[in-house]
Amino acid sequence: MKILMVCLGNICRSPLAHGILEDLVKKNGLDWTIDSAGTGDWHIGLPPDERSIEVAKQHGLDISGQRAQLFTPELFDRFDRILVMDRTNLETVLSLARHSADKEKVSLFLDNDIVPDPYTDSNQFVPVFKLIAKRCVQLLETWKEAEGEGK
């Protein structure tokens, strides 16, 4: 399975989700690909926000090697699931879909809720990390079961 995490700048939320899920996948011995992208182009090629790197490090993860990339329609071809952090990103990604098969790959990371953007409030990085980590565990279990059933 190939999973893409998407937020606005690809420096706060999606790199955390990318790193957390990638670590879980590795620990579970799964051959899945995890990556992340942003709908805005301000940070292309840059590492995650220092605060994201720090909170990940506090939880035993190194996301410093990630680099921000822009979400483009070609990514629909490379990924099976595209999870977005909020409704604005959802609208942006869906607007780039070329057909219904692209749209079917896209969903909110939290079923019907958004992951708050901690960019303007440093105190939100730990709560956002915990929220993302909890959801990544749920998604991993759900998808492992689905794969086991041949879905």
Residue frames relative to the residue before (quaternion, step in Angstrom):
aa qw qx qy qz dx dy dz
M 1.0000 0.0000 0.0000 0.0000 0.00 0.00 0.00
K 0.1719 -0.7700 0.6093 0.0797 3.53 -1.12 0.75
I 0.0560 -0.8265 0.5574 -0.0545 3.54 -0.58 1.25
L 0.1261 -0.7831 0.6076 0.0416 3.55 -0.96 0.97
M 0.2159 -0.7524 0.6131 0.1068 3.56 -0.95 1.00
V 0.0659 -0.8257 0.5602 -0.0061 3.60 -0.85 0.95
C 0.0673 0.7463 -0.6616 0.0291 3.53 -1.09 0.88
L 0.7737 -0.3762 0.2344 0.4527 3.57 -1.22 -0.21
G 0.8479 0.1609 -0.0585 0.5017 3.60 0.49 -1.15
N 0.3573 -0.7510 0.4703 0.2954 3.56 1.33 -0.22
I 0.5874 0.5616 -0.3951 0.4283 3.56 1.00 0.88
C 0.7512 0.3558 -0.2164 0.5121 3.64 1.17 -0.31
R 0.8338 0.2601 -0.1240 0.4708 3.56 0.13 -1.31
S 0.7253 0.4467 -0.2809 0.4421 3.59 0.66 -1.01
P 0.6283 0.5036 -0.3756 0.4588 3.67 0.96 -0.54
L 0.6160 0.5278 -0.3505 0.4681 3.59 1.08 -0.66
A 0.6659 0.4893 -0.3034 0.4746 3.59 0.88 -0.93
H 0.6104 0.5518 -0.3273 0.4645 3.57 1.02 -0.84
G 0.7221 0.4587 -0.2522 0.4523 3.58 0.74 -1.07
I 0.6632 0.5068 -0.3053 0.4583 3.57 0.93 -0.90
L 0.7041 0.4502 -0.2803 0.4722 3.59 0.77 -0.98
E 0.6163 0.5454 -0.3471 0.4498 3.59 1.00 -0.75
D 0.6477 0.5112 -0.3075 0.4739 3.59 1.01 -0.83
L 0.6608 0.5030 -0.3048 0.4663 3.59 0.93 -0.87
V 0.6324 0.5353 -0.3194 0.4598 3.56 1.00 -0.86
K 0.6586 0.5093 -0.2976 0.4673 3.55 0.93 -0.95
K 0.6777 0.4984 -0.2898 0.4564 3.60 0.89 -0.94
N 0.7084 0.4274 -0.2526 0.5017 3.58 1.17 -0.55
G 0.4736 -0.7184 0.4107 0.3016 3.57 1.28 0.18
L 0.4182 0.7148 -0.4605 0.3194 3.56 1.13 0.61
D 0.3553 -0.7244 0.5531 0.2076 3.55 -1.13 0.71
W 0.2843 0.7493 -0.5322 0.2730 3.54 0.56 1.23
T 0.3135 -0.7183 0.5895 0.1957 3.54 -1.23 0.53
I 0.0626 -0.7849 0.6164 0.0058 3.56 -0.87 1.00
D 0.0904 0.7797 -0.6147 0.0775 3.57 -0.97 0.85
S 0.2199 -0.7674 0.5827 0.1524 3.57 -1.29 -0.01
A 0.0558 -0.7769 0.6270 0.0097 3.53 -1.30 0.47
G 0.3036 -0.7387 0.5716 0.1881 3.52 -1.33 0.23
T 0.4696 -0.6744 0.4904 0.2901 3.56 -1.19 0.52
G 0.6843 0.4066 -0.2757 0.5390 3.59 1.30 -0.19
D 0.4061 -0.7632 0.4636 0.1941 3.57 -1.07 0.69
W 0.3639 0.7867 -0.4459 0.2232 3.61 1.24 0.18
H 0.8114 0.3112 -0.1174 0.4806 3.58 0.97 -0.81
I 0.2519 0.8043 -0.5126 0.1640 3.60 1.22 0.24
G 0.8262 0.2225 -0.1962 0.4789 3.53 -0.91 1.03
L 0.6186 0.5538 -0.3402 0.4415 3.56 1.26 -0.18
P 0.5395 -0.5989 0.4689 0.3611 3.60 -1.19 0.45
P 0.6785 -0.4609 0.3585 0.4458 3.57 -1.27 0.15
D 0.6749 -0.4554 0.3969 0.4238 3.54 -1.34 0.35
E 0.5892 -0.6058 0.4066 0.3472 3.58 -1.00 0.85
R 0.6498 0.5207 -0.3218 0.4507 3.59 1.05 -0.72
S 0.6214 0.5086 -0.3412 0.4887 3.60 1.10 -0.60
I 0.6313 0.5253 -0.3273 0.4673 3.57 0.98 -0.86
E 0.6808 0.5057 -0.2885 0.4444 3.58 0.91 -0.94
V 0.6857 0.4622 -0.3075 0.4708 3.62 0.83 -0.89
A 0.6145 0.5245 -0.3522 0.4725 3.60 1.05 -0.64
K 0.6455 0.5283 -0.3115 0.4551 3.56 0.96 -0.92
Q 0.6307 0.5393 -0.3245 0.4540 3.59 1.03 -0.81
H 0.7340 0.3649 -0.2102 0.5328 3.58 1.22 -0.49
G 0.6434 -0.5960 0.2967 0.3780 3.55 1.21 0.58
L 0.6080 0.5451 -0.3585 0.4523 3.59 1.21 0.38
D 0.2017 -0.7568 0.6089 0.1257 3.55 -1.09 0.74
I 0.0093 -0.8128 0.5814 -0.0335 3.58 -0.40 1.24
S 0.3809 0.7770 -0.4427 0.2348 3.58 1.29 0.09
G 0.6485 0.5348 -0.3202 0.4369 3.60 1.16 -0.41
Q 0.5103 0.6383 -0.4266 0.3876 3.58 1.23 -0.19
R 0.1240 -0.7693 0.6211 0.0842 3.56 -1.24 0.53
A 0.5104 -0.6686 0.4533 0.2950 3.55 -0.93 0.95
Q 0.0220 -0.7699 0.6377 0.0086 3.52 -1.11 0.81
L 0.4960 -0.6543 0.4947 0.2849 3.53 -1.23 0.55
F 0.4417 -0.6602 0.5316 0.2939 3.56 -1.01 0.79
T 0.0045 0.7839 -0.6195 0.0416 3.56 -0.86 1.03
P 0.6656 -0.5204 0.3419 0.4114 3.62 -1.13 0.45
E 0.5847 0.5970 -0.3745 0.4017 3.61 1.10 -0.59
L 0.5901 0.5906 -0.3718 0.4059 3.59 1.14 -0.52
F 0.5268 0.6078 -0.4209 0.4193 3.60 1.17 -0.35
D 0.6712 0.5071 -0.2951 0.4531 3.59 1.06 -0.74
R 0.7156 0.4759 -0.2496 0.4462 3.58 1.10 -0.63
F 0.7831 0.3170 -0.1575 0.5113 3.60 1.18 -0.44
D 0.4420 -0.6943 0.5152 0.2389 3.53 -1.20 0.74
R 0.7838 0.1154 -0.0302 0.6094 3.54 1.13 -0.78
I 0.0846 -0.7754 0.6255 0.0203 3.55 -0.98 0.93
L 0.0769 -0.8228 0.5628 -0.0191 3.54 -0.44 1.27
V 0.1452 -0.8110 0.5653 0.0400 3.55 -0.71 1.12
M 0.5287 -0.7048 0.4054 0.2438 3.52 -1.10 0.83
D 0.8138 0.0350 -0.0275 0.5794 3.61 1.13 -0.43
R 0.7047 -0.5010 0.3144 0.3919 3.55 -1.30 0.24
T 0.5974 0.5464 -0.3705 0.4553 3.60 1.08 -0.57
N 0.6634 0.4792 -0.2972 0.4919 3.57 0.95 -0.87
L 0.5989 0.5600 -0.3533 0.4504 3.58 1.07 -0.70
E 0.6719 0.4931 -0.2927 0.4687 3.58 0.86 -0.96
T 0.6582 0.5172 -0.3125 0.4491 3.58 0.94 -0.89
V 0.6812 0.4791 -0.2946 0.4687 3.57 0.84 -0.96
L 0.6640 0.4980 -0.3138 0.4611 3.60 0.90 -0.86
S 0.6295 0.5406 -0.3424 0.4407 3.61 1.07 -0.65
L 0.6731 0.4798 -0.2853 0.4851 3.59 1.22 -0.43
A 0.4699 0.6824 -0.4378 0.3490 3.57 1.29 -0.18
R 0.3700 -0.7581 0.5053 0.1820 3.53 -0.96 0.93
H 0.7882 -0.0243 0.0456 0.6133 3.55 1.24 -0.50
S 0.7386 -0.4420 0.2770 0.4270 3.57 -1.29 0.16
A 0.6022 0.5614 -0.3718 0.4289 3.62 1.04 -0.61
D 0.6166 0.5207 -0.3430 0.4806 3.60 1.08 -0.68
K 0.6733 0.5195 -0.2956 0.4351 3.58 0.85 -0.99
E 0.6370 0.5571 -0.3247 0.4225 3.58 1.04 -0.78
K 0.6348 0.5460 -0.3218 0.4420 3.60 1.18 -0.44
V 0.6870 0.5244 -0.2499 0.4367 3.57 1.24 -0.55
S 0.1705 0.7594 -0.6187 0.1066 3.55 -1.03 0.85
L 0.5956 -0.5211 0.4578 0.4051 3.52 -1.33 0.20
F 0.5667 -0.5978 0.4536 0.3402 3.58 -1.07 0.74
L 0.7257 0.2239 -0.1407 0.6352 3.56 1.06 -0.86
D 0.6364 -0.6139 0.2860 0.3694 3.56 -0.35 1.27
N 0.8312 -0.0516 0.0718 0.5490 3.60 0.50 -1.12
D 0.6452 0.4746 -0.3190 0.5067 3.54 1.15 0.57
I 0.4252 -0.6951 0.5156 0.2648 3.55 -1.28 0.14
V 0.3976 -0.6428 0.5878 0.2886 3.53 -1.30 0.39
P 0.4186 -0.7227 0.4823 0.2643 3.61 -0.55 1.10
D 0.4058 -0.6978 0.5356 0.2479 3.55 -1.06 0.77
P 0.2598 -0.8101 0.5061 0.1415 3.62 -0.49 1.15
Y 0.3512 0.7998 -0.4523 0.1797 3.59 1.27 -0.19
T 0.7794 0.3451 -0.1895 0.4874 3.61 0.86 -0.88
D 0.7547 0.2913 -0.1831 0.5587 3.60 1.27 0.02
S 0.3356 -0.7921 0.4799 0.1720 3.56 -0.11 1.30
N 0.6179 0.5673 -0.3412 0.4243 3.59 1.14 -0.59
Q 0.6450 0.5501 -0.3194 0.4236 3.60 1.22 -0.30
F 0.4949 0.6904 -0.4308 0.3046 3.62 1.17 -0.23
V 0.6652 0.4839 -0.3169 0.4721 3.62 0.91 -0.79
P 0.6749 0.4702 -0.3238 0.4674 3.67 0.78 -0.83
V 0.6452 0.5087 -0.3244 0.4688 3.59 1.00 -0.78
F 0.6128 0.5383 -0.3484 0.4619 3.59 0.98 -0.78
K 0.6865 0.4914 -0.2888 0.4515 3.59 0.83 -1.00
L 0.6293 0.5320 -0.3220 0.4661 3.58 1.02 -0.80
I 0.6803 0.4791 -0.2828 0.4771 3.57 0.89 -0.95
A 0.6484 0.5284 -0.3229 0.4428 3.59 0.92 -0.87
K 0.6477 0.5167 -0.3164 0.4619 3.57 0.93 -0.89
R 0.6824 0.4831 -0.2851 0.4688 3.58 0.90 -0.91
C 0.6228 0.5419 -0.3500 0.4425 3.61 0.99 -0.72
V 0.6225 0.5228 -0.3386 0.4739 3.60 1.01 -0.75
Q 0.6551 0.5088 -0.3113 0.4637 3.61 0.92 -0.88
L 0.6724 0.5001 -0.2985 0.4567 3.58 0.87 -0.95
L 0.6299 0.5413 -0.3307 0.4482 3.57 0.94 -0.87
E 0.6837 0.4838 -0.2935 0.4609 3.57 0.82 -0.95
T 0.6462 0.5233 -0.3132 0.4587 3.59 0.95 -0.89
W 0.7167 0.4539 -0.2589 0.4617 3.56 0.81 -0.99
K 0.6036 0.5418 -0.3600 0.4610 3.61 1.08 -0.66
E 0.6442 0.5135 -0.3132 0.4725 3.57 0.98 -0.87
A 0.6632 0.5101 -0.3053 0.4548 3.57 0.90 -0.94
E 0.6450 0.5057 -0.3205 0.4748 3.59 0.98 -0.80
G 0.6440 0.5372 -0.3103 0.4476 3.56 1.03 -0.83
E 0.6931 0.4431 -0.2552 0.5081 3.55 1.18 -0.61
G 0.5318 -0.6633 0.3856 0.3584 3.55 1.31 0.05
K 0.4515 0.6965 -0.4455 0.3354 3.56 1.22 0.42
